[in-house]
């Protein structure tokens, strides 16, 4: 849990997996969330000044299917 309340909520998306990577940036440290959806997309979100922003979205599979597993490689 990041907080006691949802930090990212979207009406039209059903999330299936989440992984969080803590990164150092130019102006401080950030938690970057990688979120898998039930239709095969991966969203990348970051919290900036207390507001979550989806900064990238990738369609992972040619046909819609849920993201069932995610694994981060912090070296890459």
PDB file with one MODEL, atoms N, CA, C and O in Angstrom:
MODEL        1
ATOM      1  N   UNK A   1       0.820  -1.201   0.000  1.00  0.00           N
ATOM      2  CA  UNK A   1       0.000   0.000   0.000  1.00  0.00           C
ATOM      3  C   UNK A   1       0.866   1.269   0.000  1.00  0.00           C
ATOM      4  O   UNK A   1       1.859   1.363   0.722  1.00  0.00           O
ATOM      5  N   UNK A   2       0.474   2.211  -0.804  1.00  0.00           N
ATOM      6  CA  UNK A   2       1.171   3.480  -0.853  1.00  0.00           C
ATOM      7  C   UNK A   2       0.564   4.441   0.153  1.00  0.00           C
ATOM      8  O   UNK A   2       1.281   5.176   0.831  1.00  0.00           O
ATOM      9  N   UNK A   3      -0.749   4.434   0.248  1.00  0.00           N
ATOM     10  CA  UNK A   3      -1.488   5.263   1.198  1.00  0.00           C
ATOM     11  C   UNK A   3      -2.692   4.463   1.680  1.00  0.00           C
ATOM     12  O   UNK A   3      -2.902   3.330   1.246  1.00  0.00           O
ATOM     13  N   UNK A   4      -3.470   5.039   2.559  1.00  0.00           N
ATOM     14  CA  UNK A   4      -4.655   4.353   3.056  1.00  0.00           C
ATOM     15  C   UNK A   4      -5.847   4.538   2.123  1.00  0.00           C
ATOM     16  O   UNK A   4      -6.929   4.019   2.396  1.00  0.00           O
ATOM     17  N   UNK A   5      -5.665   5.268   1.030  1.00  0.00           N
ATOM     18  CA  UNK A   5      -6.733   5.479   0.056  1.00  0.00           C
ATOM     19  C   UNK A   5      -6.162   5.244  -1.335  1.00  0.00           C
ATOM     20  O   UNK A   5      -4.944   5.274  -1.509  1.00  0.00           O
ATOM     21  N   UNK A   6      -7.015   5.011  -2.329  1.00  0.00           N
ATOM     22  CA  UNK A   6      -6.495   4.789  -3.683  1.00  0.00           C
ATOM     23  C   UNK A   6      -5.700   5.992  -4.180  1.00  0.00           C
ATOM     24  O   UNK A   6      -6.091   7.140  -3.972  1.00  0.00           O
ATOM     25  N   UNK A   7      -4.573   5.707  -4.843  1.00  0.00           N
ATOM     26  CA  UNK A   7      -3.766   6.787  -5.394  1.00  0.00           C
ATOM     27  C   UNK A   7      -4.030   6.975  -6.888  1.00  0.00           C
ATOM     28  O   UNK A   7      -3.694   8.013  -7.459  1.00  0.00           O
ATOM     29  N   UNK A   8      -4.631   5.969  -7.513  1.00  0.00           N
ATOM     30  CA  UNK A   8      -4.944   6.050  -8.937  1.00  0.00           C
ATOM     31  C   UNK A   8      -6.241   5.300  -9.161  1.00  0.00           C
ATOM     32  O   UNK A   8      -6.353   4.123  -8.818  1.00  0.00           O
ATOM     33  N   UNK A   9      -7.214   5.974  -9.732  1.00  0.00           N
ATOM     34  CA  UNK A   9      -8.518   5.363  -9.962  1.00  0.00           C
ATOM     35  C   UNK A   9      -9.005   5.762 -11.343  1.00  0.00           C
ATOM     36  O   UNK A   9      -9.057   6.947 -11.674  1.00  0.00           O
ATOM     37  N   UNK A  10      -9.362   4.769 -12.148  1.00  0.00           N
ATOM     38  CA  UNK A  10      -9.872   5.013 -13.487  1.00  0.00           C
ATOM     39  C   UNK A  10     -11.136   4.178 -13.672  1.00  0.00           C
ATOM     40  O   UNK A  10     -11.144   2.984 -13.371  1.00  0.00           O
ATOM     41  N   UNK A  11     -12.190   4.797 -14.161  1.00  0.00           N
ATOM     42  CA  UNK A  11     -13.474   4.108 -14.296  1.00  0.00           C
ATOM     43  C   UNK A  11     -13.456   2.998 -15.337  1.00  0.00           C
ATOM     44  O   UNK A  11     -14.087   1.961 -15.136  1.00  0.00           O
ATOM     45  N   UNK A  12     -12.755   3.192 -16.434  1.00  0.00           N
ATOM     46  CA  UNK A  12     -12.856   2.263 -17.560  1.00  0.00           C
ATOM     47  C   UNK A  12     -11.756   1.211 -17.592  1.00  0.00           C
ATOM     48  O   UNK A  12     -11.673   0.456 -18.561  1.00  0.00           O
ATOM     49  N   UNK A  13     -10.911   1.132 -16.571  1.00  0.00           N
ATOM     50  CA  UNK A  13      -9.788   0.199 -16.579  1.00  0.00           C
ATOM     51  C   UNK A  13      -9.876  -0.717 -15.365  1.00  0.00           C
ATOM     52  O   UNK A  13     -10.152  -0.271 -14.251  1.00  0.00           O
ATOM     53  N   UNK A  14      -9.638  -2.006 -15.599  1.00  0.00           N
ATOM     54  CA  UNK A  14      -9.564  -2.970 -14.504  1.00  0.00           C
ATOM     55  C   UNK A  14      -8.113  -3.429 -14.393  1.00  0.00           C
ATOM     56  O   UNK A  14      -7.561  -4.013 -15.325  1.00  0.00           O
ATOM     57  N   UNK A  15      -7.510  -3.158 -13.248  1.00  0.00           N
ATOM     58  CA  UNK A  15      -6.113  -3.497 -13.043  1.00  0.00           C
ATOM     59  C   UNK A  15      -5.964  -4.924 -12.541  1.00  0.00           C
ATOM     60  O   UNK A  15      -6.781  -5.398 -11.751  1.00  0.00           O
ATOM     61  N   UNK A  16      -4.918  -5.613 -13.001  1.00  0.00           N
ATOM     62  CA  UNK A  16      -4.695  -7.003 -12.609  1.00  0.00           C
ATOM     63  C   UNK A  16      -3.398  -7.205 -11.847  1.00  0.00           C
ATOM     64  O   UNK A  16      -3.315  -8.090 -10.995  1.00  0.00           O
ATOM     65  N   UNK A  17      -2.380  -6.398 -12.140  1.00  0.00           N
ATOM     66  CA  UNK A  17      -1.070  -6.538 -11.508  1.00  0.00           C
ATOM     67  C   UNK A  17      -0.476  -5.157 -11.268  1.00  0.00           C
ATOM     68  O   UNK A  17      -0.801  -4.191 -11.958  1.00  0.00           O
ATOM     69  N   UNK A  18       0.401  -5.089 -10.276  1.00  0.00           N
ATOM     70  CA  UNK A  18       1.099  -3.828 -10.016  1.00  0.00           C
ATOM     71  C   UNK A  18       2.499  -4.143  -9.487  1.00  0.00           C
ATOM     72  O   UNK A  18       2.702  -5.070  -8.703  1.00  0.00           O
ATOM     73  N   UNK A  19       3.445  -3.340  -9.944  1.00  0.00           N
ATOM     74  CA  UNK A  19       4.811  -3.400  -9.421  1.00  0.00           C
ATOM     75  C   UNK A  19       5.267  -1.954  -9.261  1.00  0.00           C
ATOM     76  O   UNK A  19       4.928  -1.094 -10.073  1.00  0.00           O
ATOM     77  N   UNK A  20       6.038  -1.695  -8.209  1.00  0.00           N
ATOM     78  CA  UNK A  20       6.477  -0.328  -7.930  1.00  0.00           C
ATOM     79  C   UNK A  20       8.001  -0.311  -7.859  1.00  0.00           C
ATOM     80  O   UNK A  20       8.627  -1.161  -7.226  1.00  0.00           O
ATOM     81  N   UNK A  21       8.574   0.686  -8.529  1.00  0.00           N
ATOM     82  CA  UNK A  21      10.029   0.847  -8.546  1.00  0.00           C
ATOM     83  C   UNK A  21      10.352   2.235  -8.010  1.00  0.00           C
ATOM     84  O   UNK A  21       9.823   3.234  -8.498  1.00  0.00           O
ATOM     85  N   UNK A  22      11.210   2.294  -7.018  1.00  0.00           N
ATOM     86  CA  UNK A  22      11.623   3.571  -6.419  1.00  0.00           C
ATOM     87  C   UNK A  22      12.864   4.049  -7.168  1.00  0.00           C
ATOM     88  O   UNK A  22      13.889   3.367  -7.175  1.00  0.00           O
ATOM     89  N   UNK A  23      12.772   5.216  -7.795  1.00  0.00           N
ATOM     90  CA  UNK A  23      13.879   5.732  -8.607  1.00  0.00           C
ATOM     91  C   UNK A  23      14.289   7.120  -8.137  1.00  0.00           C
ATOM     92  O   UNK A  23      13.480   7.880  -7.605  1.00  0.00           O
ATOM     93  N   UNK A  24      15.553   7.432  -8.344  1.00  0.00           N
ATOM     94  CA  UNK A  24      16.063   8.770  -8.042  1.00  0.00           C
ATOM     95  C   UNK A  24      15.993   9.594  -9.313  1.00  0.00           C
ATOM     96  O   UNK A  24      16.444   9.163 -10.374  1.00  0.00           O
ATOM     97  N   UNK A  25      15.425  10.782  -9.193  1.00  0.00           N
ATOM     98  CA  UNK A  25      15.309  11.692 -10.320  1.00  0.00           C
ATOM     99  C   UNK A  25      16.119  12.944 -10.087  1.00  0.00           C
ATOM    100  O   UNK A  25      16.818  13.073  -9.081  1.00  0.00           O
ATOM    101  N   UNK A  26      16.021  13.849 -11.009  1.00  0.00           N
ATOM    102  CA  UNK A  26      16.767  15.099 -10.944  1.00  0.00           C
ATOM    103  C   UNK A  26      16.352  15.953  -9.746  1.00  0.00           C
ATOM    104  O   UNK A  26      17.181  16.638  -9.148  1.00  0.00           O
ATOM    105  N   UNK A  27      15.058  15.907  -9.399  1.00  0.00           N
ATOM    106  CA  UNK A  27      14.535  16.751  -8.317  1.00  0.00           C
ATOM    107  C   UNK A  27      14.058  15.947  -7.117  1.00  0.00           C
ATOM    108  O   UNK A  27      13.228  16.429  -6.347  1.00  0.00           O
ATOM    109  N   UNK A  28      14.563  14.736  -6.942  1.00  0.00           N
ATOM    110  CA  UNK A  28      14.172  13.926  -5.803  1.00  0.00           C
ATOM    111  C   UNK A  28      13.911  12.490  -6.209  1.00  0.00           C
ATOM    112  O   UNK A  28      14.221  12.085  -7.329  1.00  0.00           O
ATOM    113  N   UNK A  29      13.340  11.722  -5.293  1.00  0.00           N
ATOM    114  CA  UNK A  29      13.039  10.318  -5.536  1.00  0.00           C
ATOM    115  C   UNK A  29      11.552  10.159  -5.857  1.00  0.00           C
ATOM    116  O   UNK A  29      10.713  10.902  -5.347  1.00  0.00           O
ATOM    117  N   UNK A  30      11.240   9.187  -6.703  1.00  0.00           N
ATOM    118  CA  UNK A  30       9.861   8.960  -7.144  1.00  0.00           C
ATOM    119  C   UNK A  30       9.531   7.478  -7.086  1.00  0.00           C
ATOM    120  O   UNK A  30      10.399   6.626  -7.275  1.00  0.00           O
ATOM    121  N   UNK A  31       8.270   7.185  -6.822  1.00  0.00           N
ATOM    122  CA  UNK A  31       7.762   5.825  -6.950  1.00  0.00           C
ATOM    123  C   UNK A  31       7.085   5.718  -8.304  1.00  0.00           C
ATOM    124  O   UNK A  31       6.097   6.402  -8.571  1.00  0.00           O
ATOM    125  N   UNK A  32       7.621   4.859  -9.154  1.00  0.00           N
ATOM    126  CA  UNK A  32       7.050   4.634 -10.475  1.00  0.00           C
ATOM    127  C   UNK A  32       6.247   3.338 -10.409  1.00  0.00           C
ATOM    128  O   UNK A  32       6.768   2.287 -10.037  1.00  0.00           O
ATOM    129  N   UNK A  33       4.980   3.431 -10.774  1.00  0.00           N
ATOM    130  CA  UNK A  33       4.087   2.273 -10.737  1.00  0.00           C
ATOM    131  C   UNK A  33       3.932   1.708 -12.140  1.00  0.00           C
ATOM    132  O   UNK A  33       3.653   2.446 -13.086  1.00  0.00           O
ATOM    133  N   UNK A  34       4.114   0.398 -12.274  1.00  0.00           N
ATOM    134  CA  UNK A  34       3.863  -0.318 -13.513  1.00  0.00           C
ATOM    135  C   UNK A  34       2.615  -1.149 -13.263  1.00  0.00           C
ATOM    136  O   UNK A  34       2.605  -2.007 -12.380  1.00  0.00           O
ATOM    137  N   UNK A  35       1.555  -0.898 -14.044  1.00  0.00           N
ATOM    138  CA  UNK A  35       0.250  -1.467 -13.750  1.00  0.00           C
ATOM    139  C   UNK A  35      -0.259  -2.243 -14.959  1.00  0.00           C
ATOM    140  O   UNK A  35      -0.390  -1.687 -16.049  1.00  0.00           O
ATOM    141  N   UNK A  36      -0.542  -3.521 -14.766  1.00  0.00           N
ATOM    142  CA  UNK A  36      -1.100  -4.354 -15.825  1.00  0.00           C
ATOM    143  C   UNK A  36      -2.615  -4.301 -15.793  1.00  0.00           C
ATOM    144  O   UNK A  36      -3.217  -4.196 -14.725  1.00  0.00           O
ATOM    145  N   UNK A  37      -3.234  -4.374 -16.971  1.00  0.00           N
ATOM    146  CA  UNK A  37      -4.689  -4.303 -17.068  1.00  0.00           C
ATOM    147  C   UNK A  37      -5.271  -5.633 -17.542  1.00  0.00           C
ATOM    148  O   UNK A  37      -4.546  -6.527 -17.978  1.00  0.00           O
ATOM    149  N   UNK A  38      -6.588  -5.740 -17.448  1.00  0.00           N
ATOM    150  CA  UNK A  38      -7.263  -6.971 -17.858  1.00  0.00           C
ATOM    151  C   UNK A  38      -7.370  -7.123 -19.373  1.00  0.00           C
ATOM    152  O   UNK A  38      -7.766  -8.183 -19.858  1.00  0.00           O
ATOM    153  N   UNK A  39      -7.023  -6.081 -20.127  1.00  0.00           N
ATOM    154  CA  UNK A  39      -7.078  -6.194 -21.590  1.00  0.00           C
ATOM    155  C   UNK A  39      -5.687  -6.138 -22.230  1.00  0.00           C
ATOM    156  O   UNK A  39      -5.566  -5.869 -23.425  1.00  0.00           O
ATOM    157  N   UNK A  40      -4.632  -6.393 -21.437  1.00  0.00           N
ATOM    158  CA  UNK A  40      -3.296  -6.553 -21.983  1.00  0.00           C
ATOM    159  C   UNK A  40      -2.465  -5.304 -22.144  1.00  0.00           C
ATOM    160  O   UNK A  40      -1.506  -5.293 -22.915  1.00  0.00           O
ATOM    161  N   UNK A  41      -2.815  -4.248 -21.429  1.00  0.00           N
ATOM    162  CA  UNK A  41      -2.014  -3.030 -21.497  1.00  0.00           C
ATOM    163  C   UNK A  41      -1.146  -2.902 -20.252  1.00  0.00           C
ATOM    164  O   UNK A  41      -1.466  -3.441 -19.193  1.00  0.00           O
ATOM    165  N   UNK A  42      -0.049  -2.182 -20.402  1.00  0.00           N
ATOM    166  CA  UNK A  42       0.814  -1.833 -19.280  1.00  0.00           C
ATOM    167  C   UNK A  42       0.843  -0.323 -19.177  1.00  0.00           C
ATOM    168  O   UNK A  42       1.198   0.370 -20.130  1.00  0.00           O
ATOM    169  N   UNK A  43       0.468   0.180 -18.015  1.00  0.00           N
ATOM    170  CA  UNK A  43       0.502   1.618 -17.773  1.00  0.00           C
ATOM    171  C   UNK A  43       1.654   1.917 -16.830  1.00  0.00           C
ATOM    172  O   UNK A  43       1.918   1.177 -15.883  1.00  0.00           O
ATOM    173  N   UNK A  44       2.332   3.024 -17.113  1.00  0.00           N
ATOM    174  CA  UNK A  44       3.417   3.493 -16.261  1.00  0.00           C
ATOM    175  C   UNK A  44       2.943   4.808 -15.645  1.00  0.00           C
ATOM    176  O   UNK A  44       2.583   5.740 -16.364  1.00  0.00           O
ATOM    177  N   UNK A  45       2.944   4.881 -14.322  1.00  0.00           N
ATOM    178  CA  UNK A  45       2.432   6.057 -13.627  1.00  0.00           C
ATOM    179  C   UNK A  45       3.445   6.524 -12.593  1.00  0.00           C
ATOM    180  O   UNK A  45       4.208   5.732 -12.040  1.00  0.00           O
ATOM    181  N   UNK A  46       3.432   7.832 -12.347  1.00  0.00           N
ATOM    182  CA  UNK A  46       4.340   8.415 -11.365  1.00  0.00           C
ATOM    183  C   UNK A  46       3.587   9.462 -10.549  1.00  0.00           C
ATOM    184  O   UNK A  46       2.702  10.151 -11.057  1.00  0.00           O
ATOM    185  N   UNK A  47       3.954   9.564  -9.286  1.00  0.00           N
ATOM    186  CA  UNK A  47       3.357  10.546  -8.392  1.00  0.00           C
ATOM    187  C   UNK A  47       4.228  11.791  -8.394  1.00  0.00           C
ATOM    188  O   UNK A  47       5.390  11.744  -7.992  1.00  0.00           O
ATOM    189  N   UNK A  48       3.665  12.902  -8.847  1.00  0.00           N
ATOM    190  CA  UNK A  48       4.381  14.181  -8.863  1.00  0.00           C
ATOM    191  C   UNK A  48       3.563  15.185  -8.062  1.00  0.00           C
ATOM    192  O   UNK A  48       2.421  15.486  -8.409  1.00  0.00           O
ATOM    193  N   UNK A  49       4.137  15.687  -7.019  1.00  0.00           N
ATOM    194  CA  UNK A  49       3.494  16.683  -6.156  1.00  0.00           C
ATOM    195  C   UNK A  49       2.145  16.193  -5.635  1.00  0.00           C
ATOM    196  O   UNK A  49       1.192  16.967  -5.541  1.00  0.00           O
ATOM    197  N   UNK A  50       2.065  14.896  -5.295  1.00  0.00           N
ATOM    198  CA  UNK A  50       0.852  14.339  -4.719  1.00  0.00           C
ATOM    199  C   UNK A  50      -0.231  13.954  -5.712  1.00  0.00           C
ATOM    200  O   UNK A  50      -1.321  13.549  -5.306  1.00  0.00           O
ATOM    201  N   UNK A  51       0.046  14.071  -7.005  1.00  0.00           N
ATOM    202  CA  UNK A  51      -0.937  13.727  -8.035  1.00  0.00           C
ATOM    203  C   UNK A  51      -0.349  12.644  -8.936  1.00  0.00           C
ATOM    204  O   UNK A  51       0.771  12.778  -9.431  1.00  0.00           O
ATOM    205  N   UNK A  52      -1.111  11.574  -9.145  1.00  0.00           N
ATOM    206  CA  UNK A  52      -0.671  10.485 -10.013  1.00  0.00           C
ATOM    207  C   UNK A  52      -0.884  10.861 -11.470  1.00  0.00           C
ATOM    208  O   UNK A  52      -1.924  11.407 -11.839  1.00  0.00           O
ATOM    209  N   UNK A  53       0.119  10.561 -12.296  1.00  0.00           N
ATOM    210  CA  UNK A  53       0.048  10.819 -13.732  1.00  0.00           C
ATOM    211  C   UNK A  53       0.420   9.543 -14.476  1.00  0.00           C
ATOM    212  O   UNK A  53       1.466   8.952 -14.208  1.00  0.00           O
ATOM    213  N   UNK A  54      -0.427   9.112 -15.406  1.00  0.00           N
ATOM    214  CA  UNK A  54      -0.070   8.012 -16.290  1.00  0.00           C
ATOM    215  C   UNK A  54       0.792   8.622 -17.391  1.00  0.00           C
ATOM    216  O   UNK A  54       0.318   9.445 -18.175  1.00  0.00           O
ATOM    217  N   UNK A  55       2.053   8.216 -17.444  1.00  0.00           N
ATOM    218  CA  UNK A  55       2.985   8.842 -18.380  1.00  0.00           C
ATOM    219  C   UNK A  55       3.256   7.979 -19.603  1.00  0.00           C
ATOM    220  O   UNK A  55       3.849   8.449 -20.574  1.00  0.00           O
ATOM    221  N   UNK A  56       2.828   6.718 -19.568  1.00  0.00           N
ATOM    222  CA  UNK A  56       3.036   5.851 -20.725  1.00  0.00           C
ATOM    223  C   UNK A  56       2.047   4.700 -20.664  1.00  0.00           C
ATOM    224  O   UNK A  56       1.670   4.242 -19.585  1.00  0.00           O
ATOM    225  N   UNK A  57       1.637   4.242 -21.830  1.00  0.00           N
ATOM    226  CA  UNK A  57       0.757   3.080 -21.910  1.00  0.00           C
ATOM    227  C   UNK A  57       1.161   2.264 -23.132  1.00  0.00           C
ATOM    228  O   UNK A  57       1.293   2.802 -24.231  1.00  0.00           O
ATOM    229  N   UNK A  58       1.355   0.962 -22.932  1.00  0.00           N
ATOM    230  CA  UNK A  58       1.800   0.071 -23.998  1.00  0.00           C
ATOM    231  C   UNK A  58       0.821  -1.093 -24.111  1.00  0.00           C
ATOM    232  O   UNK A  58       0.431  -1.677 -23.100  1.00  0.00           O
ATOM    233  N   UNK A  59       0.422  -1.435 -25.342  1.00  0.00           N
ATOM    234  CA  UNK A  59      -0.381  -2.644 -25.579  1.00  0.00           C
ATOM    235  C   UNK A  59       0.606  -3.796 -25.689  1.00  0.00           C
ATOM    236  O   UNK A  59       1.421  -3.820 -26.611  1.00  0.00           O
ATOM    237  N   UNK A  60       0.550  -4.757 -24.762  1.00  0.00           N
ATOM    238  CA  UNK A  60       1.543  -5.822 -24.696  1.00  0.00           C
ATOM    239  C   UNK A  60       1.266  -6.976 -25.647  1.00  0.00           C
ATOM    240  O   UNK A  60       2.199  -7.586 -26.169  1.00  0.00           O
ATOM    241  N   UNK A  61      -0.006  -7.283 -25.876  1.00  0.00           N
ATOM    242  CA  UNK A  61      -0.373  -8.458 -26.650  1.00  0.00           C
ATOM    243  C   UNK A  61      -1.212  -8.061 -27.858  1.00  0.00           C
ATOM    244  O   UNK A  61      -1.949  -7.077 -27.796  1.00  0.00           O
ATOM    245  N   UNK A  62      -1.112  -8.819 -28.972  1.00  0.00           N
ATOM    246  CA  UNK A  62      -1.926  -8.486 -30.146  1.00  0.00           C
ATOM    247  C   UNK A  62      -3.428  -8.666 -29.887  1.00  0.00           C
ATOM    248  O   UNK A  62      -4.246  -7.923 -30.430  1.00  0.00           O
ATOM    249  N   UNK A  63      -3.785  -9.648 -29.060  1.00  0.00           N
ATOM    250  CA  UNK A  63      -5.191  -9.869 -28.699  1.00  0.00           C
ATOM    251  C   UNK A  63      -5.378  -9.512 -27.225  1.00  0.00           C
ATOM    252  O   UNK A  63      -4.460  -9.653 -26.416  1.00  0.00           O
ATOM    253  N   UNK A  64      -6.575  -9.049 -26.894  1.00  0.00           N
ATOM    254  CA  UNK A  64      -6.849  -8.658 -25.509  1.00  0.00           C
ATOM    255  C   UNK A  64      -6.798  -9.872 -24.593  1.00  0.00           C
ATOM    256  O   UNK A  64      -7.482 -10.870 -24.822  1.00  0.00           O
ATOM    257  N   UNK A  65      -5.980  -9.770 -23.558  1.00  0.00           N
ATOM    258  CA  UNK A  65      -5.883 -10.791 -22.521  1.00  0.00           C
ATOM    259  C   UNK A  65      -5.280 -10.145 -21.283  1.00  0.00           C
ATOM    260  O   UNK A  65      -4.505  -9.196 -21.402  1.00  0.00           O
ATOM    261  N   UNK A  66      -5.617 -10.635 -20.109  1.00  0.00           N
ATOM    262  CA  UNK A  66      -5.146  -9.983 -18.890  1.00  0.00           C
ATOM    263  C   UNK A  66      -3.643 -10.168 -18.673  1.00  0.00           C
ATOM    264  O   UNK A  66      -3.066 -11.196 -19.025  1.00  0.00           O
ATOM    265  N   UNK A  67      -3.036  -9.154 -18.090  1.00  0.00           N
ATOM    266  CA  UNK A  67      -1.653  -9.267 -17.642  1.00  0.00           C
ATOM    267  C   UNK A  67      -1.696 -10.086 -16.359  1.00  0.00           C
ATOM    268  O   UNK A  67      -2.302  -9.670 -15.372  1.00  0.00           O
ATOM    269  N   UNK A  68      -1.055 -11.247 -16.376  1.00  0.00           N
ATOM    270  CA  UNK A  68      -1.143 -12.143 -15.224  1.00  0.00           C
ATOM    271  C   UNK A  68       0.080 -12.093 -14.331  1.00  0.00           C
ATOM    272  O   UNK A  68      -0.019 -12.387 -13.139  1.00  0.00           O
ATOM    273  N   UNK A  69       1.233 -11.728 -14.876  1.00  0.00           N
ATOM    274  CA  UNK A  69       2.464 -11.651 -14.095  1.00  0.00           C
ATOM    275  C   UNK A  69       3.290 -10.473 -14.561  1.00  0.00           C
ATOM    276  O   UNK A  69       3.274 -10.112 -15.738  1.00  0.00           O
ATOM    277  N   UNK A  70       4.013  -9.876 -13.628  1.00  0.00           N
ATOM    278  CA  UNK A  70       4.968  -8.824 -13.960  1.00  0.00           C
ATOM    279  C   UNK A  70       6.197  -9.025 -13.095  1.00  0.00           C
ATOM    280  O   UNK A  70       6.105  -9.414 -11.931  1.00  0.00           O
ATOM    281  N   UNK A  71       7.344  -8.752 -13.686  1.00  0.00           N
ATOM    282  CA  UNK A  71       8.600  -8.843 -12.942  1.00  0.00           C
ATOM    283  C   UNK A  71       9.480  -7.694 -13.401  1.00  0.00           C
ATOM    284  O   UNK A  71       9.718  -7.531 -14.597  1.00  0.00           O
ATOM    285  N   UNK A  72       9.958  -6.907 -12.466  1.00  0.00           N
ATOM    286  CA  UNK A  72      10.828  -5.773 -12.783  1.00  0.00           C
ATOM    287  C   UNK A  72      12.290  -6.196 -12.663  1.00  0.00           C
ATOM    288  O   UNK A  72      12.664  -6.947 -11.762  1.00  0.00           O
ATOM    289  N   UNK A  73      13.100  -5.700 -13.583  1.00  0.00           N
ATOM    290  CA  UNK A  73      14.534  -5.877 -13.504  1.00  0.00           C
ATOM    291  C   UNK A  73      15.128  -4.500 -13.222  1.00  0.00           C
ATOM    292  O   UNK A  73      15.248  -3.684 -14.136  1.00  0.00           O
ATOM    293  N   UNK A  74      15.498  -4.233 -11.988  1.00  0.00           N
ATOM    294  CA  UNK A  74      15.946  -2.904 -11.600  1.00  0.00           C
ATOM    295  C   UNK A  74      17.294  -2.542 -12.213  1.00  0.00           C
ATOM    296  O   UNK A  74      17.686  -1.376 -12.168  1.00  0.00           O
ATOM    297  N   UNK A  75      18.012  -3.499 -12.783  1.00  0.00           N
ATOM    298  CA  UNK A  75      19.291  -3.197 -13.420  1.00  0.00           C
ATOM    299  C   UNK A  75      19.100  -2.657 -14.834  1.00  0.00           C
ATOM    300  O   UNK A  75      20.024  -2.071 -15.399  1.00  0.00           O
ATOM    301  N   UNK A  76      17.920  -2.845 -15.408  1.00  0.00           N
ATOM    302  CA  UNK A  76      17.654  -2.370 -16.763  1.00  0.00           C
ATOM    303  C   UNK A  76      16.619  -1.282 -16.713  1.00  0.00           C
ATOM    304  O   UNK A  76      16.245  -0.737 -17.752  1.00  0.00           O
TER     305      UNK A  76
ENDMDL
END
